[in-house]
Amino acid sequence: MDKPWQMQHMPDQSGRVAIITGANIGLGYEAALALARCKAKVILACRSVPKAEAAVQRIRLELPEADLQIVPLDISDIDSVRAFAKRLRGSLTRLDLLINNAGVMAIPRQLTRDGFEMQLATNHLGHFALTGLLLPLLQAAPAARVVPVSSIAARHATITFDNLMGERGYQAWKAYNQSKLANLMFGLELQRRLARAGSTTTAVIAHPGSATTNLFATPGARLVKQVLIPIVASRLFHAPDRGVLPILFAATAPQAHPGGYYGPDGFQELKGDVAAAYVPKAARDKPAAARLWKVSESLTGVDYLSG
């Protein structure tokens, strides 16, 4: 890019409909605010309705006429994902943008109602299912985008197909890293399958670098927040309104490439201006990505783009 991409470079979003998971706080909130500023209709897909209502009130302090809607969604629960998608398919004629943002980080092992490890369920499986269930709405738009939000943690991960749920040994950070690699692999594989199907819908992946979001309130990350961030915050971390820039670029910039991966351009991609991000070798493994897709279909019961 010739000059750093900033929020003011976002194109007008009038008439476009966007869904953001986890839109009540952190990166999701910043994305909702920015898209609302650009006149998009923004659907806040959040587990906590009171927290989503508080976010809407904050946005409307700046943008009283913002077109905002709250629709409850527990992304870790496949029944909730199905109910959410059914409601949206009944109320929308098209969907222009899906930002798969909601996530949890480095939590103690717990299982969802579906029996899935919580980090894999929240960060990957729920979004895999949501994307498939909303695909008809996305394909009804002239140039829809899906934006999976990954992490620099994907660099340090492998997909352990024989221990996906941590049943043979669980490490909180290892499970988190795996889930974020899954996000990246999913986005790349989604774009390959959309292209093969001749779809005008595209997938563009992003990561925020090291943004000081609510994820650092989780037990596994609390020590990092309490010890590391105060010491090196200005050098290694940036605020959510900076961390969201690669996500907004992936979501709206005309120059974002289908199947592209974007993040900050600074040291180890921790912070900086928007640029093409490093894609680790594990994420470039197409047979593994196809296997992950098939496993995800089997686990969630949502099959799409399988041809």
RAWO-V182029 format. One record per run of one state. SS is the DSSP state (alpha for helix, beta for strand, coil for the rest). FROM is the first residue (numbers start at 0). TO is the last residue. Records with the same first field share a line. If there is no record, write none. Layout:
BEGIN
SS = FROM-TO, FROM-TO
END
This chain:
BEGIN
coil = 0-5, 9-15, 21-24, 37-39, 46-47, 62-66, 72-76, 91-95, 100-109, 111-115, 139-143, 149-150, 156-159, 163-170, 196-200, 203-203, 206-209, 211-212, 217-217, 236-236, 238-238, 243-243, 252-259, 264-265, 269-272, 276-279, 284-284, 300-306
alpha = 6-8, 25-36, 48-61, 77-90, 117-138, 151-155, 160-162, 171-195, 213-216, 218-235, 239-242, 244-251, 266-268, 280-283, 285-299
beta = 16-20, 40-45, 67-71, 96-99, 110-110, 116-116, 144-148, 201-202, 204-205, 210-210, 237-237, 260-263, 273-275
END
